[in-house]
Amino acid sequence: MIYIFDGSLEGLLTAVFEWFERKPGLTKIVSEERHQPNVFSQSFEVLTDRAKADRVWNGLAKRLDRNWMRKIYCTYLSEIPEMHQEIFGFCCYIFQHQAGAEKNYGNAQVLNITQTARKVEREKHRMEAFIRFQKTADGMFYCGIDPDFNVIPLLVNHFKNRYADQQWIIYDIKRHYGIYYNLQTVEEIKIDIDKSLMKKANQHLLDEQETLYADLWKDYFKSTNIVARKNTKLHTQHVPKRYWKYLTEKL
């Protein structure tokens, strides 16, 4: 049996609810985007139902601690298609076993979710460390990113708390959406503009002192660098080259 869902987390949780309602046996779950009709398999279209999804999520919350609930969410944000099946199977596994089943790392789904969530969390921490804002002429701080995973939802609290007195936008160029903080709340936004222009704010849109600040930071970084102690291998382990495009001192 193939369960086809809309690709959303609510749709995935609804699929879990439907499986327990129907008990069809072995089930493969696939998003509408990746589904390819197969005449040899039965399929069932899962209609996303927020009430059913909430029942599943709340049921998981009664059996799992907050750390594990976050692991499920992070795994979903990885956007790895195969992990949809892993989350689905893990949820069914938790509901079918006694408390503490999530500690069984001999279970492939428990292990895969743990490892994937760790990768997403690592990407989130790197974005927090390497994001560099540019100040625009209207006082807005902007940064365009293209992380490996969809970590934008995980960045909200960090930047809202750290830059509470500034208006800022963090925009995911790869996924065509971002978050905007207006000094009070954080909102999800979409900007209809050329992708190439989203990587960095155009020079004519920047605050007149932004270039000066960037040059000062580069000079400071250069002056504190000790050439004799340069260890490129160690440096790239801590700051992989794919993140250098975010760092002012590397531009």
N, C-alpha and C positions, 0 to 999 in steps of 0.2 A: 504494500500500500504506500502510495506517495501522497504526502500532505503538502499542498502548495499554499504558501502564505505570502503576505505582501512585503516581507523584508523588515518590518518594524519589530521592535521588542514586544510590543503589545500583541502583534500577530503571532509571534513565536510562543508567547505565554498562552494565547488562546488555543494554539495547536496542542499544547500540553493538556489543557482542559478538555478539548474535543477527544483526545486520545483516551482519556480516562472514562469519558462518556461512552465511547464506541468500542474500546478495547479491540482494535483491529489486528493485534499481534505486531510483528516486525514492521516498522514504519520508517520510511525515509522522508526527511523533511527538506524542502527546497524552496527558495524564494521564486516569485513569479518571474523575476528578471533572468534567472538561470534555468528555469524549467524547460525541458525538451520533451514533448509528448512521446510516450512509449506505449505501443499497442499491446505490449505484454504485461503491463502493470496497471492496476487500478489507481485512480487518483481521486483525491478529495480536496476541494477548494476550501480553505479555512477563511471564514469571514471574520475579520478582526472585531472583537467585542471587548470594550474596555472593562465592563463589569466582570467578565470571565477572566480577563487578564489580571485584574486586581485580586480576584479570589486566589489565583495561582500564586501571585507574588506575595500576598499576605500569608498564604499557607507555607511558602518557603521561609518567610521571615520568622515563623513560629518554630521552625526546625533548624534554622541556620543563624549564626551570629552575623553582625553587621559586616564583618570582614569578608565572610563568604558571599553575602549579598552583593558586596562591591565587586568581588571577583567575577560573579556572573555578569554584572553590568559592564565591567572592563572587557571581558571576553567578547561580549556583543559589540562593543565599540572597536574591537580589533578589525572588524569588517572582513575577516577571513571566512569565506563561504562555508568551509568545512566545519567551522565552529558552531554554526547553527544546529547541526546534527548533534554536536557534543553537548550543547546547552540543553537541547530537547531531551537527550538521553539522560543527562545528569539530573534534570528536574524529575523525570519519571523515576529514576533510581532513588532519589531522596524520599519521594512519597511512598515508595514501595518497601523501604527498609527502616529499621529502627534508628532512633536518635544516635548520632555519632557516625553515620555512614560516610559523611564527607571527609572523615579522617582516614578512610581506606585508600591509601595511595597506590594500592595494587589495582584499583579500578582505573581503567584507561581514561575515562571521562573526568574523573577527579583530578588525575595528573595533568591532563591536557588543559583543563580550565585553569589550574593553578599556574602552569607554565606560561600560558597565553596572557593571563591577567598580569603576571609579573612583567612581561614585555611591554604591555600597554602602560603600566605604572612607570616603568623606566623611561618611556618616551615622554610621559607627562612631566616627570621631574626634569628631564632635559629641556623641555620647552620652557619650563619655569625658570631655568637657569640661563638659557641662551637667548630668550626673546629680548630684542632691543627695539624700543619705540623710537619713532621719529616725530618730532613736534611740527605740526602744520601751522600755517599762518593764522588760522582761526583758533589756535590753542588746543586742538585735538591731538592726542598721541596715537600713532598708528603703527601697526606691525603686520606684515603679511607672512604667513607660514604655510608650509606644506608637509606636515608630519606623516610618518608612516601609518599611523593609526588615527582614528577620529577622537582626538583627546580634547577638543574644544570644550565639551561639557565638564571635563575634569579640571579645567583651568579657572573656571568662574570664581570660586571662593578665594583662591590664592591671589589673583590680581585685584579682585574687588576689595580685599582686606589690605593688600599692600599699597595699592594706588587709589585709596578712597577719596583723595582730594583732587583727582585729575579725571578728565573725560578721556576715554581711550577706546580704541577698536582693535581687536585681534581678529584677523580674517584668514580663514583657511582657503587658500587659493585652489587647492586640489579638489575640495568638496563644495566650493562655491557658496560658503556661508561663513558667518562670523558672529562675534558677540560685541555689543556696544554698551559701555557703562556711562550713564548720564549724571553721575554723582549721587544717584539714589538707587536705581535698579539696573540690572543687566538684562539686555534684550537680545534676542537672536535677530540677525539682519542678513539680507542678501543684497549684493551690489551688482548691478548690471553694467559691467565695464570690462574692457579688454583685460584678459588674464595677465598679460605681460606688465600692465600698468599697476597691478595689485601687489607685485613683489616689493616695491618700494614706492613711497610717495614721490610724485614728480617734484623736481627741484624747484619749480616755480610755485609750488603749493606749500613748500616748507617755510617754517619760521625763519626769518633772516639770520638768526643766530645759530640755527641748527648745524650748519656747516662748520661754524667756528667751534661749537661744542664737540663735534665729531673729530675735528683736527686736534683739539686739546686732549681728547681721550687717547687718540692714537699716539701723540707725543708722550703722554704719561706712560702708556703701556710700553712704548719703545725704551723710555728712560729707565724703567724699573726692570727691564729684561736683562738678565745676566747671560751674555753670549757663551761664556765658558761652561755654564751649567745647562746649556741647551740639550734637551733630550726629546727629540721629535717623536720617537716611538712611544714613550710614556705620555707625551702630550696628546697624541692622537688617540690613545686609549681612554683618556679622560674627556677629551673634546674631539670626537670623530669629525673627519673632514666634511661630512655632509651637513654639519651644523655650522660650519664656518661662515656660510652665507648670511647668517643672522647676526654675526658679531662685527661691530664697528671696527675693532682693531684688526680684523682680517680683510677688510675691504680695501 
